[in-house]
Amino acid sequence: MHEPRPYILNTFDCEEWWHVIPSPYPTEASRTPLFERSQALTLAYAEHCNARSLPCVFFVLGETARRSPQLVRYLTSLGFEIGSHSMTHPDLQTLDRSALVRELSDSKKLLEDLIGKPVRAFRAPNFSITRNNLWALDEVCAAGYTIDSSILIQSPSRPPSPGISPPSAPALIQHQSAAGILHILPCFRRPFLGMHVRFPGGGFLRLLPLTLLRKMLAAHPFHNLYIHASDFDRFRPRIQSDNLVQHFKRRVGSSTTHTKLFDLFGRGSVLSVDAYIHQATEHHALAHTHLDTLSALLPQFPQGPPT
């Protein structure tokens, strides 16, 4: 009898090298060459996914869409879902309510004007909806989004057994807001050598060996995978504020990202966002939560989420 294949939501954050907080590339002259690299890598990833009929949600930053509207339209023409990654890539924990509303509404309107259809999904920069600002989820819903992927949930050391209700690390959280139901698709911090790491995605996809990534994939039934253009760039430029160790961590493993990623895709079922929500609703959902319930699921980050 075959083990069920894990479900994978494939997501891509369309942002640039200078979108590190604080920005190490403050001038337009320093940004242009980096943007061109990022756009080329984004297009290459989209075309690889399209050739393999793999769904993907592209969370596009408003600044990126403004710089390259043709990129957003091309992604849409290939059939990919477009979501918002905010307008300017702020840490949402630093924003008051009015500033957050502007980030949500301005990026949504810009993207919708470009693609001619509703934008229903949002992801906060750096997963910066935490215990400190869970009220932001109500504003996400009020802005017209119905899907959110802005929070990190810490998995238990062992995956939940079938029949546990509610599951310890739900793949879907249906948050009841005054504006309606918000479908929250969390990313996860998985157990690893006595600590928890973001898996699968970003730097840990580059840093960890493929054999370990395969084991982590098989150990859990749902995975919200995220990736960036910079994770594929073997010649990623050094961020000016980085020391040698930080620079190494940002570049190591980038030549293996593509191989690892598509190996994992071959071992799971890569779903559209609607299909992922459907499967999660059947198996690993936590329904009709309020903010106090949701807070208990989140790890405590004294100074915001880890990068």
ABEGO torsion letter per residue (X at the ends): XBBBBBBBBBBBBBBBAABBOBBABABAAAAAAAAAAAAAAAAAAAAAAAAAGBBBBBBBBAAAAAABAAAAAAAAAAGBBBBBAEAAGBBAAABBAAAAAAAAAAAAAAAAAAAGBBBABBBBBGGABBAAAAAAAAAAAAAGBABBBABBBBBBABBBBBGBOBBABBABBBBBBAAEBBBBBBBBBBBBGGBBBBOBEEAAAAABBAAAAAAAAAABABBBBBBBAAAABAABBBBAABBAAAAAAAABGAAAAAAAAAAAAAABBBBBAAAAAAAAAAABBBBGBBAAAAAAABBBBAAEBBX
